[in-house]
Amino acid sequence: MNKKSKLGLCFIVGIVLISAMAYLLFGAQESGKSLGSLLICGACFLALLAYINKIKNL
């Protein structure tokens, strides 16, 4: 995969993660489970940002 397609895939994954975090923040019913899932999604999003930064610096 070239750099442009990797960045496009990261963009799509980022949109999905942001949508999941918005659902967990505003739509989930059980607050304990949703908070844990929100933290996991946030950690995945930060890892994705680090990966994007790594790709851009290549």
C-alpha positions in Angstrom: 0.0 0.0 0.0 1.2 3.4 -0.8 1.2 6.4 1.5 -2.0 8.0 0.1 -4.1 4.8 0.4 -2.8 4.3 4.0 -3.9 7.8 4.9 -7.3 7.3 3.3 -7.8 4.1 5.3 -6.8 5.9 8.5 -9.3 8.7 7.7 -12.1 6.2 7.4 -11.1 4.4 10.6 -10.9 7.8 12.4 -14.4 8.7 11.3 -15.7 5.3 12.6 -13.9 5.8 15.9 -15.3 9.3 16.3 -18.8 8.0 15.6 -18.4 5.2 18.1 -17.2 7.6 20.7 -20.1 10.0 20.1 -22.6 7.1 20.4 -21.0 5.9 23.6 -21.0 9.4 25.0 -24.5 10.4 24.1 -26.5 7.3 23.3 -25.4 4.4 25.5 -27.6 3.3 28.4 -25.2 1.7 30.9 -22.7 4.3 32.0 -20.1 1.9 33.5 -19.7 -0.1 30.4 -19.9 2.9 28.1 -17.2 4.8 30.0 -14.8 1.8 29.7 -15.6 1.4 26.0 -15.1 5.2 25.6 -11.7 5.0 27.1 -10.7 2.1 24.9 -12.0 4.0 21.8 -10.1 7.1 22.9 -6.9 5.0 23.3 -7.4 3.5 19.8 -7.9 7.0 18.4 -4.7 8.3 19.9 -2.8 5.3 18.6 -4.3 6.0 15.2 -3.1 9.6 15.4 0.4 8.4 16.2 0.3 6.1 13.2 -0.8 8.9 10.9 2.0 11.0 12.2 4.5 8.2 11.5 3.1 7.8 8.0 3.4 11.5 7.3 7.0 11.6 8.4 8.1 8.8 6.0 
